[in-house]
Amino acid sequence: MKNSYCTVCPGKCIWSVHHNMKYKFVIEMKREKRTYENLEKTV
């Protein structure tokens, strides 16, 4: 939280909007190794 605003949720809501919800946002970083050929296939 920064200046009473959420830094995790997509909407950057003020804290009172979802401070007592039944769920929470979790940021998960994943590292992938791709080749140039694989990148061309996805585009």
PyMOL Python script that loads the backbone (N, CA, C, O; Angstrom):
from pymol import cmd

cmd.read_pdbstr("""\
ATOM      1  N   MET A   1       0.846  -1.158   0.000  1.00  0.00           N
ATOM      2  CA  MET A   1       0.000   0.000   0.000  1.00  0.00           C
ATOM      3  C   MET A   1       0.901   1.233   0.000  1.00  0.00           C
ATOM      4  O   MET A   1       1.939   1.269   0.662  1.00  0.00           O
ATOM      5  N   LYS A   2       0.479   2.231  -0.753  1.00  0.00           N
ATOM      6  CA  LYS A   2       1.249   3.467  -0.847  1.00  0.00           C
ATOM      7  C   LYS A   2       0.271   4.636  -0.879  1.00  0.00           C
ATOM      8  O   LYS A   2      -0.613   4.683  -1.735  1.00  0.00           O
ATOM      9  N   ASN A   3       0.423   5.578   0.046  1.00  0.00           N
ATOM     10  CA  ASN A   3      -0.469   6.737   0.140  1.00  0.00           C
ATOM     11  C   ASN A   3      -1.938   6.324   0.206  1.00  0.00           C
ATOM     12  O   ASN A   3      -2.789   6.948  -0.428  1.00  0.00           O
ATOM     13  N   SER A   4      -2.232   5.289   0.960  1.00  0.00           N
ATOM     14  CA  SER A   4      -3.589   4.753   1.165  1.00  0.00           C
ATOM     15  C   SER A   4      -4.186   4.095  -0.068  1.00  0.00           C
ATOM     16  O   SER A   4      -5.381   3.799  -0.078  1.00  0.00           O
ATOM     17  N   TYR A   5      -3.397   3.858  -1.106  1.00  0.00           N
ATOM     18  CA  TYR A   5      -3.873   3.180  -2.308  1.00  0.00           C
ATOM     19  C   TYR A   5      -3.170   1.834  -2.449  1.00  0.00           C
ATOM     20  O   TYR A   5      -1.993   1.691  -2.118  1.00  0.00           O
ATOM     21  N   CYS A   6      -3.912   0.861  -2.943  1.00  0.00           N
ATOM     22  CA  CYS A   6      -3.379  -0.480  -3.147  1.00  0.00           C
ATOM     23  C   CYS A   6      -2.380  -0.470  -4.300  1.00  0.00           C
ATOM     24  O   CYS A   6      -2.625   0.160  -5.329  1.00  0.00           O
ATOM     25  N   THR A   7      -1.269  -1.157  -4.136  1.00  0.00           N
ATOM     26  CA  THR A   7      -0.279  -1.258  -5.205  1.00  0.00           C
ATOM     27  C   THR A   7      -0.326  -2.617  -5.881  1.00  0.00           C
ATOM     28  O   THR A   7       0.451  -2.876  -6.800  1.00  0.00           O
ATOM     29  N   VAL A   8      -1.230  -3.496  -5.439  1.00  0.00           N
ATOM     30  CA  VAL A   8      -1.289  -4.858  -5.962  1.00  0.00           C
ATOM     31  C   VAL A   8      -2.465  -5.071  -6.905  1.00  0.00           C
ATOM     32  O   VAL A   8      -2.303  -5.701  -7.950  1.00  0.00           O
ATOM     33  N   CYS A   9      -3.628  -4.569  -6.566  1.00  0.00           N
ATOM     34  CA  CYS A   9      -4.806  -4.835  -7.393  1.00  0.00           C
ATOM     35  C   CYS A   9      -4.736  -4.057  -8.705  1.00  0.00           C
ATOM     36  O   CYS A   9      -4.081  -3.017  -8.775  1.00  0.00           O
ATOM     37  N   PRO A  10      -5.399  -4.549  -9.735  1.00  0.00           N
ATOM     38  CA  PRO A  10      -5.341  -3.913 -11.050  1.00  0.00           C
ATOM     39  C   PRO A  10      -5.924  -2.502 -11.081  1.00  0.00           C
ATOM     40  O   PRO A  10      -5.496  -1.682 -11.894  1.00  0.00           O
ATOM     41  N   GLY A  11      -6.895  -2.200 -10.211  1.00  0.00           N
ATOM     42  CA  GLY A  11      -7.538  -0.893 -10.235  1.00  0.00           C
ATOM     43  C   GLY A  11      -6.855   0.162  -9.385  1.00  0.00           C
ATOM     44  O   GLY A  11      -7.233   1.332  -9.441  1.00  0.00           O
ATOM     45  N   LYS A  12      -5.848  -0.227  -8.592  1.00  0.00           N
ATOM     46  CA  LYS A  12      -5.152   0.687  -7.676  1.00  0.00           C
ATOM     47  C   LYS A  12      -6.154   1.421  -6.781  1.00  0.00           C
ATOM     48  O   LYS A  12      -6.113   2.644  -6.650  1.00  0.00           O
ATOM     49  N   CYS A  13      -7.053   0.642  -6.171  1.00  0.00           N
ATOM     50  CA  CYS A  13      -8.144   1.184  -5.364  1.00  0.00           C
ATOM     51  C   CYS A  13      -7.622   1.807  -4.074  1.00  0.00           C
ATOM     52  O   CYS A  13      -6.499   1.539  -3.649  1.00  0.00           O
ATOM     53  N   ILE A  14      -8.448   2.636  -3.464  1.00  0.00           N
ATOM     54  CA  ILE A  14      -8.147   3.132  -2.129  1.00  0.00           C
ATOM     55  C   ILE A  14      -8.390   1.978  -1.153  1.00  0.00           C
ATOM     56  O   ILE A  14      -9.194   1.090  -1.439  1.00  0.00           O
ATOM     57  N   TRP A  15      -7.716   1.980  -0.023  1.00  0.00           N
ATOM     58  CA  TRP A  15      -7.708   0.829   0.874  1.00  0.00           C
ATOM     59  C   TRP A  15      -9.095   0.418   1.348  1.00  0.00           C
ATOM     60  O   TRP A  15      -9.325  -0.770   1.572  1.00  0.00           O
ATOM     61  N   SER A  16     -10.024   1.348   1.508  1.00  0.00           N
ATOM     62  CA  SER A  16     -11.335   1.018   2.066  1.00  0.00           C
ATOM     63  C   SER A  16     -12.224   0.234   1.102  1.00  0.00           C
ATOM     64  O   SER A  16     -13.247  -0.307   1.522  1.00  0.00           O
ATOM     65  N   VAL A  17     -11.863   0.159  -0.169  1.00  0.00           N
ATOM     66  CA  VAL A  17     -12.693  -0.540  -1.152  1.00  0.00           C
ATOM     67  C   VAL A  17     -12.672  -2.046  -0.920  1.00  0.00           C
ATOM     68  O   VAL A  17     -13.714  -2.698  -0.996  1.00  0.00           O
ATOM     69  N   HIS A  18     -11.513  -2.598  -0.642  1.00  0.00           N
ATOM     70  CA  HIS A  18     -11.438  -4.059  -0.489  1.00  0.00           C
ATOM     71  C   HIS A  18     -10.559  -4.490   0.681  1.00  0.00           C
ATOM     72  O   HIS A  18      -9.859  -5.499   0.588  1.00  0.00           O
ATOM     73  N   HIS A  19     -10.586  -3.758   1.755  1.00  0.00           N
ATOM     74  CA  HIS A  19      -9.751  -4.099   2.901  1.00  0.00           C
ATOM     75  C   HIS A  19     -10.236  -5.315   3.672  1.00  0.00           C
ATOM     76  O   HIS A  19      -9.453  -5.914   4.410  1.00  0.00           O
ATOM     77  N   ASN A  20     -11.477  -5.695   3.533  1.00  0.00           N
ATOM     78  CA  ASN A  20     -12.009  -6.815   4.308  1.00  0.00           C
ATOM     79  C   ASN A  20     -12.633  -7.867   3.396  1.00  0.00           C
ATOM     80  O   ASN A  20     -13.650  -8.461   3.752  1.00  0.00           O
ATOM     81  N   MET A  21     -12.050  -8.105   2.245  1.00  0.00           N
ATOM     82  CA  MET A  21     -12.577  -9.080   1.298  1.00  0.00           C
ATOM     83  C   MET A  21     -12.190 -10.497   1.720  1.00  0.00           C
ATOM     84  O   MET A  21     -11.332 -10.687   2.582  1.00  0.00           O
ATOM     85  N   LYS A  22     -12.827 -11.474   1.109  1.00  0.00           N
ATOM     86  CA  LYS A  22     -12.554 -12.875   1.409  1.00  0.00           C
ATOM     87  C   LYS A  22     -11.393 -13.416   0.587  1.00  0.00           C
ATOM     88  O   LYS A  22     -10.996 -14.568   0.764  1.00  0.00           O
ATOM     89  N   TYR A  23     -10.850 -12.609  -0.300  1.00  0.00           N
ATOM     90  CA  TYR A  23      -9.744 -13.046  -1.143  1.00  0.00           C
ATOM     91  C   TYR A  23      -8.645 -11.993  -1.118  1.00  0.00           C
ATOM     92  O   TYR A  23      -8.840 -10.878  -0.634  1.00  0.00           O
ATOM     93  N   LYS A  24      -7.491 -12.367  -1.648  1.00  0.00           N
ATOM     94  CA  LYS A  24      -6.392 -11.412  -1.731  1.00  0.00           C
ATOM     95  C   LYS A  24      -5.681 -11.579  -3.062  1.00  0.00           C
ATOM     96  O   LYS A  24      -5.754 -12.636  -3.689  1.00  0.00           O
ATOM     97  N   PHE A  25      -5.004 -10.543  -3.483  1.00  0.00           N
ATOM     98  CA  PHE A  25      -4.230 -10.570  -4.714  1.00  0.00           C
ATOM     99  C   PHE A  25      -2.813 -11.018  -4.385  1.00  0.00           C
ATOM    100  O   PHE A  25      -2.199 -10.518  -3.442  1.00  0.00           O
ATOM    101  N   VAL A  26      -2.302 -11.957  -5.161  1.00  0.00           N
ATOM    102  CA  VAL A  26      -0.941 -12.437  -4.971  1.00  0.00           C
ATOM    103  C   VAL A  26      -0.201 -12.258  -6.287  1.00  0.00           C
ATOM    104  O   VAL A  26      -0.647 -12.735  -7.331  1.00  0.00           O
ATOM    105  N   ILE A  27       0.928 -11.570  -6.230  1.00  0.00           N
ATOM    106  CA  ILE A  27       1.745 -11.378  -7.425  1.00  0.00           C
ATOM    107  C   ILE A  27       2.717 -12.538  -7.516  1.00  0.00           C
ATOM    108  O   ILE A  27       3.418 -12.854  -6.555  1.00  0.00           O
ATOM    109  N   GLU A  28       2.754 -13.162  -8.665  1.00  0.00           N
ATOM    110  CA  GLU A  28       3.623 -14.313  -8.870  1.00  0.00           C
ATOM    111  C   GLU A  28       4.464 -14.068 -10.110  1.00  0.00           C
ATOM    112  O   GLU A  28       3.936 -13.904 -11.210  1.00  0.00           O
ATOM    113  N   MET A  29       5.763 -14.046  -9.927  1.00  0.00           N
ATOM    114  CA  MET A  29       6.680 -13.827 -11.041  1.00  0.00           C
ATOM    115  C   MET A  29       7.141 -15.187 -11.558  1.00  0.00           C
ATOM    116  O   MET A  29       7.529 -16.060 -10.782  1.00  0.00           O
ATOM    117  N   LYS A  30       7.094 -15.352 -12.861  1.00  0.00           N
ATOM    118  CA  LYS A  30       7.580 -16.581 -13.481  1.00  0.00           C
ATOM    119  C   LYS A  30       8.624 -16.223 -14.518  1.00  0.00           C
ATOM    120  O   LYS A  30       8.479 -15.238 -15.243  1.00  0.00           O
ATOM    121  N   ARG A  31       9.662 -17.011 -14.586  1.00  0.00           N
ATOM    122  CA  ARG A  31      10.722 -16.779 -15.548  1.00  0.00           C
ATOM    123  C   ARG A  31      10.627 -17.852 -16.623  1.00  0.00           C
ATOM    124  O   ARG A  31      10.576 -19.043 -16.316  1.00  0.00           O
ATOM    125  N   GLU A  32      10.604 -17.432 -17.878  1.00  0.00           N
ATOM    126  CA  GLU A  32      10.537 -18.352 -19.006  1.00  0.00           C
ATOM    127  C   GLU A  32      11.739 -18.143 -19.893  1.00  0.00           C
ATOM    128  O   GLU A  32      12.225 -17.026 -20.065  1.00  0.00           O
ATOM    129  N   LYS A  33      12.198 -19.219 -20.444  1.00  0.00           N
ATOM    130  CA  LYS A  33      13.276 -19.128 -21.408  1.00  0.00           C
ATOM    131  C   LYS A  33      12.695 -19.494 -22.766  1.00  0.00           C
ATOM    132  O   LYS A  33      12.168 -20.592 -22.947  1.00  0.00           O
ATOM    133  N   ARG A  34      12.791 -18.577 -23.715  1.00  0.00           N
ATOM    134  CA  ARG A  34      12.230 -18.806 -25.042  1.00  0.00           C
ATOM    135  C   ARG A  34      13.305 -18.615 -26.098  1.00  0.00           C
ATOM    136  O   ARG A  34      14.267 -17.869 -25.919  1.00  0.00           O
ATOM    137  N   THR A  35      13.107 -19.306 -27.185  1.00  0.00           N
ATOM    138  CA  THR A  35      14.006 -19.123 -28.317  1.00  0.00           C
ATOM    139  C   THR A  35      13.362 -18.162 -29.302  1.00  0.00           C
ATOM    140  O   THR A  35      12.163 -17.896 -29.224  1.00  0.00           O
ATOM    141  N   TYR A  36      14.132 -17.661 -30.198  1.00  0.00           N
ATOM    142  CA  TYR A  36      13.622 -16.729 -31.194  1.00  0.00           C
ATOM    143  C   TYR A  36      12.540 -17.391 -32.045  1.00  0.00           C
ATOM    144  O   TYR A  36      11.550 -16.748 -32.395  1.00  0.00           O
ATOM    145  N   GLU A  37      12.719 -18.659 -32.378  1.00  0.00           N
ATOM    146  CA  GLU A  37      11.738 -19.385 -33.190  1.00  0.00           C
ATOM    147  C   GLU A  37      10.400 -19.500 -32.451  1.00  0.00           C
ATOM    148  O   GLU A  37       9.342 -19.344 -33.063  1.00  0.00           O
ATOM    149  N   ASN A  38      10.438 -19.768 -31.157  1.00  0.00           N
ATOM    150  CA  ASN A  38       9.206 -19.864 -30.370  1.00  0.00           C
ATOM    151  C   ASN A  38       8.485 -18.526 -30.306  1.00  0.00           C
ATOM    152  O   ASN A  38       7.255 -18.483 -30.335  1.00  0.00           O
ATOM    153  N   LEU A  39       9.226 -17.450 -30.220  1.00  0.00           N
ATOM    154  CA  LEU A  39       8.608 -16.127 -30.185  1.00  0.00           C
ATOM    155  C   LEU A  39       7.919 -15.812 -31.503  1.00  0.00           C
ATOM    156  O   LEU A  39       6.852 -15.199 -31.509  1.00  0.00           O
ATOM    157  N   GLU A  40       8.503 -16.216 -32.606  1.00  0.00           N
ATOM    158  CA  GLU A  40       7.892 -15.975 -33.911  1.00  0.00           C
ATOM    159  C   GLU A  40       6.573 -16.734 -34.049  1.00  0.00           C
ATOM    160  O   GLU A  40       5.637 -16.235 -34.673  1.00  0.00           O
ATOM    161  N   LYS A  41       6.491 -17.935 -33.474  1.00  0.00           N
ATOM    162  CA  LYS A  41       5.283 -18.747 -33.568  1.00  0.00           C
ATOM    163  C   LYS A  41       4.130 -18.130 -32.781  1.00  0.00           C
ATOM    164  O   LYS A  41       2.975 -18.264 -33.186  1.00  0.00           O
ATOM    165  N   THR A  42       4.414 -17.460 -31.670  1.00  0.00           N
ATOM    166  CA  THR A  42       3.359 -16.902 -30.833  1.00  0.00           C
ATOM    167  C   THR A  42       2.812 -15.593 -31.379  1.00  0.00           C
ATOM    168  O   THR A  42       1.716 -15.184 -30.994  1.00  0.00           O
ATOM    169  N   VAL A  43       3.530 -14.938 -32.248  1.00  0.00           N
ATOM    170  CA  VAL A  43       3.067 -13.639 -32.778  1.00  0.00           C
ATOM    171  C   VAL A  43       2.270 -13.803 -34.011  1.00  0.00           C
ATOM    172  O   VAL A  43       1.807 -12.816 -34.582  1.00  0.00           O
TER     173      VAL A  43
END
""", "prot")
cmd.dss("prot")
cmd.show_as("cartoon", "prot")
cmd.util.cbc("prot")
cmd.orient("prot")
